[in-house]
């Protein structure tokens, strides 16, 4: 059992393509990951989820870039402007291999940038790589920090 599994904090998936959502759910099951998967269809929905005091905050955010309303880059800009939420690791999982998207994502301090493989077996390997990396990675203890977050104020200014 890995450390992420022990904490069983949710993984927040921000993705508008329901086929990709199902593929990720299937891959997580296949890898015996029992973290709950919270799905939001775009950045706006994800911010509402994050600032809702009744929701458990994720240990990891998997983010697609090309979405309606608020795209992935806009979401990262919002999140990274908050002193608490900026500590949640974000892995971009997208079809875009556009150099500008990759550079902009890393300028905004994403933890990783992965291209969604079209092949399911490769997709599972990609998700396994993400899982294995976060199992080995040390994360800040954020339990007490969430309660004192000024996120509510930050995101309501929009």
Number of C-alpha atoms within 10 A of each C-alpha: 8 13 12 22 15 10 10 15 17 21 20 23 25 27 26 20 12 11 10 16 18 11 14 19 17 14 20 19 13 11 14 11 18 15 19 14 18 16 20 19 19 23 27 20 14 23 18 15 18 21 20 13 12 8 11 15 22 20 20 21 23 22 29 28 24 17 17 13 12 17 19 25 21 13 18 22 14 19 24 17 14 17 14 17 22 17 17 19 18 23 20 27 23 20 14 17 12 8 9 9 17 16 12 13 22 13 9 15 17 21 14 15 21 19 14 19 15 10 8 14 10 12 18 20 14 18 19 17 12 16 19 13 11 17 15 11 11 9 13 9 8 14 10 8 13 17 11 9 15 15 21 15 11 15 17 9 6 6
